[in-house]
Each structure stands twice: as structure tokens, then as C-alpha cells.
Amino acid sequence: MEKMGFRWFGEKDDPITLSQIRQIPGTTQVVGALYDVPVGDVWPREKIKNLKNQVEDAGLKLEVIESVNIHDDIKAGKDGRDKYFENYQQTIRNLASFGIKVICYNFMPIFDWMRTDLKYQLADGSNVMRFQSAGLEKSPEQIIDDVQNGSNGYSLPGWEPERLTTVKGLFKEYAGISDNQLRDNLQYFLQAIIPVCEECDVKMAIHPDDPPRPLFGLPRIYKNIDDMRQIEAMVDSPYNGFTICTGSLGENPSNDIPAIIREFVSRNRVPFVHARNIKFDNEQGDFHETAHLSDEGSLDMYEIMKALHDTHFDGYIRPDHGRNIWGETGRPGYGLYDRALGIAYLNGLWEALEK
């Protein structure tokens, strides 16, 4: 696959180096971001340039950003949100000037993702992230403490410590906001930025809710194929697209991932794919993450890759959360070795499909 990528958190906060990523066969892209710019601020051109130069000096490409996070005033529909639209528009223009083609983002209130255990040990001795519904009986503050204590000292994407110190205030901001109101706020956002995306040739790719189910009474609007159809209809443009995260969508056993791929890739609405597997623990939908192979999880990765192949997918793709193996003690879910094995497996499936 020509646009196989690997997520990187930057030289200051990632034990994995660009030279290591460069050595993973078949990897051409780095999926990066600026993690030191406050949410809602314009991304400075000089910082984008520095990141771009770092990646290109290592022999790789930077064409996908994950993520340009959206300020809570936009998600919650606050009166002051218009200034953040202007900042986001300028960030799109700045990124486009350095060759960025896709921006992955999410519209999840407060929590970008949720796990209740970051170090669940598998029978093979590796450890993974896990979600159990029973763990949600704790307060959000207790869950935040558990997650941060299990992070091995790393800042986790979507769980920035300075933001989560105000979690009680964030819950008040979203109090009473329904799914339909959150959809309206997303549509308002998309109507403001998609014309700029069309002007700059940058595609937006919204990430699914993770997990795709209600949590703490917060609204959820990207859980399944019906939600995707509603989002697609908000702005009729190929620049209003999706990140299909097979793991996130697959956390709902009712979601037919190959069917979702076939519908939306065929309509040119999928510029970016996260390819990963998960394994269900019980009929209640509790799950843990696992190696990418079909035999290791509950998702049929062959059928997922076949759907991409059959629809002539030519967008960007990367492996996603896997195991921490072979003694790695880095950021949970984002180890070097298992994601590298994931790339080898995905590329192997693709080569077999091609031949």
C-alpha cells in the first residue's frame, strides 16, 4: 500500500524515533501533529514547517495530521465559537501550504476515547488496553486518575492533563446537549470550514466515537452507518469525509465494517483508515485490544482489507492500537513492535489481494 503510515508523537514525547519508523518495510508516511499548541489556537506556520522538515529529513512524508482538535465551545455550541472557526480555517490554510492533504479530527465531548484498563495482561505476557462496562461505575474523575496512572508517564492523545483538570466544568458545558444538538453543532462547523478545505485541497476525516456507545450521558453521533449517512448529508462534498477506524466501529458488534467500507469508499468519502483488531470478552460488548491478525481478534481483517481493495481505496492507512510486547514500556497501545508487525500483516494481505 503506497500510503502506509505510522503515528508519531514527536521527538520530545515519543520513545520511537523517525529512523526506526523509516526501517519498517512498506512505511512511507508519518501521521503527526503539533501537541504543544493549545486547542483552538492557530497552528503557526513555523512549527508546521519544522515538523515537516523533521519527517522529510528522515526519508518519510507528512501528508496526514491527526489531530487538529476542536475547541469545546464549537462542540457545545457556545456563543463565542465563531472566533475558533476563524482559527481553524487559518490552520487549514497553513497546513495546506506545507502539503497536508488530510486532517483527522473527532467531535466527541470531553473524552476522545475511553478505556478502563491500560495494562491488561494477555496470556502471552503482552499487555493491552481494555474496556469493561463495569469500570464505568466509577466517577469520571476516578477513571481519569486510573488512566493517567496507567499511562507510563506519557501524555495520552485526547487526555491532555491540563484540560482534564477542568472535567467537572466540561460536564456542565455539555449538560442537556442531545445527540441532535451535537449534530447541529457539527453541521455548523462543517459548513464553516469545508469551503476552505475545497479551496486548499485538504480533506476532513472525522473519527468514530470510541467506544461507539453512550458514556456518562454524553451525546454520541458517529457510532454506526446511519450516523455516517447523516454526517455525509450535512455538507455534500468529498472534503467532508470519514476516518474509518475498524477497531472503534468494530467495538459495536452490530457494525458490518466491510459493508461500511464498501458504501463510503465507493462515494469517495474515506481519505483515511485506521486498521486494527479488537477481541470481545463477553456478550455485553466488553473488549480488549489485540494483535492485528484475524485469528487474534473478533474482526475479520482479511474481509476488511478485501473491501478496501475491491473499492480501489487509494487513501492513507495506518495500523492502530496493538499490544505492548517484548518488554516495551512506552505509551500504552502505541508500541513500536506490534504496530510494525501490523504493517507487515496488512501489507501482506494487500499483496495477496493484488496477486
C-alpha positions as CSV (number, residue, x, y, z in Angstrom):
1,M,0.0,0.0,0.0
2,E,1.6,3.2,-1.2
3,K,0.3,5.5,1.6
4,M,1.0,3.3,4.7
5,G,1.7,5.4,7.7
6,F,2.7,5.3,11.3
7,R,1.6,7.7,14.1
8,W,4.3,9.6,15.7
9,F,4.1,11.9,18.8
10,G,7.2,14.0,18.2
11,E,10.8,13.8,19.4
12,K,10.0,15.2,22.8
13,D,7.2,12.8,23.8
14,D,7.7,9.6,21.7
15,P,10.4,7.0,22.6
16,I,10.0,5.8,19.0
17,T,12.3,7.6,16.5
18,L,11.8,8.6,12.9
19,S,14.7,6.4,11.9
20,Q,13.0,3.4,13.5
21,I,9.8,4.2,11.6
22,R,11.8,4.5,8.4
23,Q,13.0,0.9,8.8
24,I,9.5,-0.6,8.9
25,P,9.1,-2.1,5.4
26,G,6.4,-0.5,3.3
27,T,6.0,2.6,5.5
28,T,6.1,5.9,3.6
29,Q,4.1,8.3,5.8
30,V,4.2,9.7,9.3
31,V,0.9,10.7,10.8
32,G,1.8,13.6,13.1
33,A,0.5,16.7,14.9
34,L,1.6,19.7,16.9
35,Y,0.9,18.7,20.5
36,D,2.1,21.9,22.1
37,V,-0.4,24.3,20.5
38,P,-3.5,25.0,22.8
39,V,-6.8,23.7,21.4
40,G,-8.5,26.5,19.4
41,D,-5.3,28.4,18.6
42,V,-3.9,28.8,15.1
43,W,-1.1,26.4,14.2
44,P,1.9,28.5,13.5
45,R,3.5,28.1,10.1
46,E,7.0,27.9,11.5
47,K,6.1,24.9,13.8
48,I,4.4,23.1,10.9
49,K,7.5,23.7,8.8
50,N,9.8,22.3,11.5
51,L,7.7,19.1,11.8
52,K,7.5,18.7,8.0
53,N,11.3,19.1,7.7
54,Q,11.9,16.6,10.5
55,V,9.8,14.0,8.8
56,E,11.2,14.6,5.3
57,D,14.8,14.6,6.6
58,A,14.2,11.1,7.8
59,G,13.1,10.0,4.3
60,L,9.4,10.0,5.1
61,K,6.3,12.0,4.1
62,L,3.9,14.1,6.2
63,E,0.6,14.4,4.5
64,V,-1.9,13.5,7.3
65,I,-2.4,15.3,10.5
66,E,-4.0,13.6,13.5
67,S,-5.5,15.6,15.0
68,V,-6.4,19.3,14.8
69,N,-8.6,19.2,17.9
70,I,-11.8,21.2,18.1
71,H,-12.5,23.6,20.9
72,D,-15.3,22.7,23.3
73,D,-17.1,26.0,22.5
74,I,-17.6,24.7,19.0
75,K,-18.8,21.2,20.1
76,A,-21.1,22.6,22.8
77,G,-22.4,25.4,20.5
78,K,-21.3,28.3,22.7
79,D,-21.7,32.0,21.7
80,G,-18.0,32.5,21.3
81,R,-17.4,29.7,18.9
82,D,-17.1,31.9,15.7
83,K,-13.5,33.0,16.6
84,Y,-12.5,29.4,16.8
85,F,-13.9,28.8,13.3
86,E,-11.6,31.5,12.0
87,N,-8.6,30.0,13.8
88,Y,-9.4,26.5,12.4
89,Q,-9.8,27.9,8.9
90,Q,-6.4,29.6,9.1
91,T,-4.8,26.4,10.5
92,I,-6.2,24.5,7.4
93,R,-4.6,27.1,5.1
94,N,-1.3,26.9,7.0
95,L,-1.2,23.1,6.8
96,A,-2.2,23.1,3.1
97,S,0.8,25.4,2.4
98,F,3.1,22.6,3.6
99,G,1.4,19.8,1.6
100,I,-1.0,18.4,4.1
101,K,-3.9,16.5,2.4
102,V,-6.0,15.1,5.3
103,I,-6.9,16.3,8.7
104,C,-8.3,13.6,11.1
105,Y,-10.5,15.0,13.9
106,N,-13.2,13.9,16.2
107,F,-16.4,15.5,17.6
108,M,-16.6,13.5,20.9
109,P,-17.4,15.6,24.0
110,I,-14.8,15.6,26.8
111,F,-13.2,12.1,26.1
112,D,-11.7,11.3,22.7
113,W,-11.7,7.7,23.7
114,M,-12.3,5.6,26.8
115,R,-10.6,2.5,28.3
116,T,-10.9,1.3,31.8
117,D,-7.6,-0.6,31.9
118,L,-4.4,0.4,30.1
119,K,-2.3,-2.6,31.2
120,Y,-4.5,-5.7,30.8
121,Q,-2.2,-8.7,30.5
122,L,-2.8,-11.3,27.9
123,A,-2.0,-15.0,28.2
124,D,1.2,-14.5,26.0
125,G,2.6,-12.0,28.5
126,S,1.9,-8.8,26.5
127,N,-0.3,-6.1,27.7
128,V,-3.1,-4.1,26.0
129,M,-5.8,-1.6,26.7
130,R,-9.2,-2.9,27.8
131,F,-12.8,-1.6,28.1
132,Q,-15.2,-3.0,30.7
133,S,-18.6,-1.5,31.2
134,A,-18.4,-2.3,34.9
135,G,-15.5,0.1,35.1
136,L,-17.8,3.0,34.3
137,E,-19.4,2.7,37.7
138,K,-16.6,4.9,38.9
139,S,-16.8,8.7,38.7
140,P,-15.2,10.4,35.6
141,E,-12.6,11.8,38.0
142,Q,-11.7,8.3,39.3
143,I,-11.5,7.0,35.7
144,I,-9.2,9.9,34.7
145,D,-6.9,9.1,37.6
146,D,-6.8,5.4,36.7
147,V,-6.0,6.2,33.0
148,Q,-3.3,8.7,33.9
149,N,-1.7,6.4,36.5
150,G,-1.6,3.7,33.8
151,S,-0.1,5.9,31.1
152,N,3.6,5.1,31.9
153,G,4.1,8.8,32.4
154,Y,3.1,9.7,28.8
155,S,0.6,12.3,27.8
156,L,-2.2,10.4,26.1
157,P,-3.8,11.8,23.0
158,G,-7.2,13.2,23.9
159,W,-6.4,13.0,27.6
160,E,-4.3,16.1,28.0
161,P,-3.8,16.7,31.7
162,E,-4.3,20.4,31.7
163,R,-7.7,20.0,30.0
164,L,-8.9,17.2,32.2
165,T,-8.2,19.2,35.4
166,T,-11.4,21.1,34.5
167,V,-13.5,18.0,33.8
168,K,-16.3,19.0,36.1
169,G,-16.7,22.3,34.3
170,L,-16.7,20.4,30.9
171,F,-19.6,18.2,32.0
172,K,-21.5,21.4,32.9
173,E,-20.9,22.7,29.4
174,Y,-22.4,19.7,27.8
175,A,-25.3,19.3,30.3
176,G,-28.5,18.9,28.4
177,I,-27.0,18.7,24.9
178,S,-28.7,15.9,22.9
179,D,-27.4,13.9,20.0
180,N,-29.4,16.1,17.6
181,Q,-28.0,19.3,19.1
182,L,-24.4,17.9,18.8
183,R,-25.2,17.0,15.2
184,D,-26.4,20.6,14.6
185,N,-23.1,21.9,16.1
186,L,-21.1,19.6,13.8
187,Q,-23.0,20.7,10.8
188,Y,-22.4,24.4,11.7
189,F,-18.7,23.6,12.0
190,L,-18.5,21.8,8.7
191,Q,-20.4,24.5,6.8
192,A,-17.8,27.0,8.1
193,I,-14.7,25.0,7.2
194,I,-15.5,22.8,4.2
195,P,-15.3,25.7,1.7
196,V,-11.8,26.4,2.9
197,C,-10.9,22.7,2.6
198,E,-12.2,22.8,-1.0
199,E,-10.1,25.9,-1.7
200,C,-7.0,24.3,-0.1
201,D,-7.5,20.7,-1.2
202,V,-7.5,19.4,2.3
203,K,-9.9,16.6,3.3
204,M,-11.5,16.4,6.7
205,A,-11.8,12.9,8.1
206,I,-14.0,12.6,11.3
207,H,-13.0,9.7,13.6
208,P,-15.7,7.4,15.1
209,D,-16.8,7.6,18.7
210,D,-14.6,5.2,20.8
211,P,-16.3,3.2,22.0
212,P,-19.4,3.8,19.8
213,R,-21.9,3.8,22.7
214,P,-23.3,6.4,25.2
215,L,-21.0,7.2,28.1
216,F,-21.8,9.3,31.2
217,G,-24.9,10.7,29.5
218,L,-22.8,12.5,26.8
219,P,-24.1,12.6,23.3
220,R,-22.6,10.3,20.6
221,I,-23.1,10.9,16.9
222,Y,-20.6,8.7,14.9
223,K,-21.5,5.2,16.1
224,N,-22.7,3.3,13.0
225,I,-23.6,3.5,9.3
226,D,-26.8,5.5,9.9
227,D,-24.8,8.2,11.8
228,M,-22.3,8.3,8.9
229,R,-25.1,8.9,6.4
230,Q,-26.4,11.8,8.5
231,I,-22.9,13.3,8.7
232,E,-22.3,12.8,4.9
233,A,-25.5,14.7,4.2
234,M,-24.6,17.7,6.3
235,V,-22.3,19.1,3.6
236,D,-22.4,17.4,0.2
237,S,-18.7,17.5,-0.6
238,P,-15.9,14.8,-0.9
239,Y,-13.9,17.0,1.5
240,N,-16.4,16.1,4.2
241,G,-15.1,12.6,4.9
242,F,-14.5,9.9,7.4
243,T,-11.7,8.2,9.2
244,I,-12.8,4.6,9.2
245,C,-11.3,3.2,12.4
246,T,-12.0,-0.5,12.2
247,G,-11.4,-1.0,15.9
248,S,-13.6,1.8,17.1
249,L,-16.5,0.9,14.8
250,G,-15.8,-2.8,15.4
251,E,-16.4,-2.3,19.1
252,N,-20.1,-2.4,18.3
253,P,-20.7,-6.0,17.1
254,S,-23.6,-4.8,15.0
255,N,-21.4,-2.8,12.7
256,D,-20.5,-4.5,9.5
257,I,-17.2,-3.0,8.8
258,P,-16.7,-4.3,5.2
259,A,-20.2,-3.1,4.3
260,I,-19.4,0.4,5.7
261,I,-16.2,0.5,3.7
262,R,-17.8,-0.5,0.5
263,E,-20.5,2.1,0.8
264,F,-18.4,5.1,1.7
265,V,-15.2,4.4,-0.2
266,S,-17.3,4.0,-3.3
267,R,-18.6,7.5,-2.8
268,N,-15.1,9.0,-2.2
269,R,-15.7,9.8,1.4
270,V,-12.9,7.9,3.1
271,P,-9.4,9.5,2.9
272,F,-8.0,7.8,5.9
273,V,-8.3,4.3,7.6
274,H,-7.1,3.1,11.0
275,A,-6.8,-0.7,10.6
276,R,-6.8,-2.6,13.9
277,N,-8.4,-5.5,15.6
278,I,-10.2,-6.0,18.9
279,K,-11.4,-9.0,20.8
280,F,-14.8,-9.2,22.6
281,D,-14.7,-10.5,26.2
282,N,-18.4,-11.2,26.6
283,E,-21.9,-10.7,25.1
284,Q,-22.1,-7.2,26.8
285,G,-19.6,-5.9,24.3
286,D,-16.6,-5.5,26.7
287,F,-13.4,-5.8,24.7
288,H,-9.7,-5.7,24.8
289,E,-7.2,-4.7,22.1
290,T,-5.0,-7.3,20.5
291,A,-2.7,-8.1,17.6
292,H,-3.9,-7.1,14.2
293,L,-4.3,-10.7,12.8
294,S,-7.8,-12.0,12.3
295,D,-7.1,-15.1,14.4
296,E,-6.2,-13.0,17.3
297,G,-9.3,-10.9,17.4
298,S,-13.0,-10.7,16.7
299,L,-12.7,-8.7,13.4
300,D,-12.0,-10.4,10.0
301,M,-9.1,-8.3,8.8
302,Y,-9.0,-10.2,5.5
303,E,-12.5,-9.1,4.7
304,I,-11.8,-5.6,5.8
305,M,-8.8,-5.3,3.5
306,K,-10.6,-7.1,0.7
307,A,-13.4,-4.4,0.9
308,L,-10.7,-1.7,0.6
309,H,-9.2,-3.5,-2.3
310,D,-12.5,-4.1,-4.1
311,T,-13.4,-0.4,-3.8
312,H,-10.0,0.7,-5.1
313,F,-9.1,2.5,-1.9
314,D,-6.1,4.8,-2.6
315,G,-6.2,6.9,0.6
316,Y,-4.0,6.9,3.7
317,I,-3.9,4.0,6.1
318,R,-2.1,3.2,9.3
319,P,-2.1,0.4,11.9
320,D,-3.6,1.4,15.3
321,H,-3.6,0.3,18.9
322,G,-1.9,-3.0,19.5
323,R,-0.1,-4.8,22.2
324,N,3.0,-3.7,24.2
325,I,5.3,-6.6,23.6
326,W,9.0,-7.7,24.0
327,G,9.5,-5.6,27.1
328,E,8.3,-2.3,25.8
329,T,7.2,0.2,28.4
330,G,6.2,3.2,26.2
331,R,2.9,4.8,25.6
332,P,0.1,2.2,26.1
333,G,-1.3,1.0,22.7
334,Y,1.4,2.7,20.7
335,G,4.4,0.5,20.9
336,L,6.8,0.1,18.0
337,Y,7.0,-3.6,17.6
338,D,3.3,-4.7,17.4
339,R,2.4,-1.8,15.1
340,A,5.3,-2.7,12.9
341,L,4.1,-6.3,12.8
342,G,0.7,-4.9,12.0
343,I,2.0,-3.1,9.0
344,A,3.7,-6.2,7.8
345,Y,0.5,-8.2,8.1
346,L,-1.7,-5.5,6.4
347,N,0.8,-5.2,3.5
348,G,0.9,-9.0,3.2
349,L,-2.9,-9.2,2.9
350,W,-2.8,-6.4,0.3
351,E,-0.1,-8.0,-1.8
352,A,-2.1,-11.3,-1.7
353,L,-5.2,-9.5,-2.8
354,E,-3.3,-7.7,-5.6
355,K,-1.9,-11.0,-6.9
